[in-house]
Amino acid sequence: MEKCPLYGPPGLKIYEKDNLAFFEIDGIHEDVYAMNLCLLSKLFLDHKELYYDAKIFYFYVLCEKSEEETYNIVGYFSKVNFFMLRKRTSKRRLFFWSDDKRSPEGYNLSCILVLPQFQKKGYGTLLIEFSYLLSKVEEKTGSPEKPLSDLGLLSYRSYWLYAIIEEVLSEFKHDGTIESLKGYSEKEVNINFNLKQLVKRTRICRDDLMNTMETFGIAKQLDGGGVKLVLSLTSIEKYFKNKKEKLHIDPTCLKWTPPSKYNSTL
């Protein structure tokens, strides 16, 4: 510790609010740190395999800021650097890659981990929310690499439902309380929503949106091609409670420019 000058992860700090910060780490320039981070993750993610180097990934590391002005890692998610991926011609399995047959360019997250001592604090959902904030800035629709673990699917569905309700409620005038919405309907709030518009605004892919709406029973397909969303006041009340009591990303605190092919060279 006396010889190491780092006060936190290497790379660029792209977000900070209160005692939480995100660092973006390029596997090309910080290959030793990236490899060690993946090896650390392997201790807790048995279904992942290590076959390749970490140069084709970006890593977004979430840290808690200590009183000593150091940043201690809480968890992270990785994301494929598509510019580097196109340069690779090897047929070997990629580092932390899945068996999913879809194009990897639809993924906005490859691997996610919250260290055990920081679990059950809402950090997993915070990492997911941050990944979609980056997708919104990039103006690209994203989805996590499949298949998801049971716990991962629960976390994603929780975020997807939250994001859907947030977009629906943005169509109504309210003051952030359930009472201000009761006037629209005594038992439920109905709204016709264009699915393409919902995908564009949330940057959640169509399949993930439909799966979530069907799972929670809040969507009905219309003959004209639209989707009727039916939200009970109970589900809206849970949304307000979630927004008030749980951790969420503040988009105004993000200082980030999407990577380009020009900074993806070895």
C-alpha positions, 0 to 999 in steps of 0.5 A: 500500500505504501508503494501503490499510488492508486486511490481507486480503480485506474481509468476515468471517473465518469460519475460521482454523487454522494459517496458513490462513483463509477470508473470506466476502465478500458481493457486495452489500456488497463489489461492487468487490472482488468484480468485481475478483476475478472479472476476475482469475479471467477471466485463468485461466478462459477458459470463463467469461463476464462479463455481469452484476454480482457482487451475486448471489454470495458469495465464499469466499476462502482465504488464507495468513497471513504473518509480517507478520499479513497474509492473502494470497489463494490461491484462492476459490470463489463461491456464488449468493446465492439470496435475491438471485437471486430478486429479479432479473428480468432475462433476461440471462445471469448473471455466471459462469453456466453453460448447465446447465438444472437449478435453480441452488438445487442448487449449492453452488459456482459458480466455483472458482479456485486461483491458478497459483503455489499449484496442486498444493498441495492447495488445490483439494480444500480449497476443495471440502471447505469448500464441503461443510462449509458445506452440512452447516451449512446442512443442504442437499444440494449439487453444483458447477455443471456442466459441470466441467472435466476437472481440476475433475472429477478434483478433485471425484471425489477428494473424493467418494471420500474423503468416502464412505470416511470415512462408511463407516469411521465405522461400524467401530471402528478406530484410524486404521490399516489393521491395525485393519480387517483383522479385518473381512475379509482382502481387502475391507470390505463394508457395506450403506449406505442411499443416502439416509443417505449423501446426508444425512451427506455432503451430496453429491447422489445423482447425484454419489455414484452416479457416483463409486461406479461410477467406482471400482467400489465399489458394488453395487445390492441388490434391497432398494434399498440399496447394498453398498459394497465397499472394498479394503484398498488403497483404505482405506490410500490414504484414511488416507494422504490424511488424514494427509499432505494438507490437510483442513478442521477443522470445529471451526474454522468460525465461521459462520452461514448467510446469510439474506434479512435480510442480502441487501438492497441 
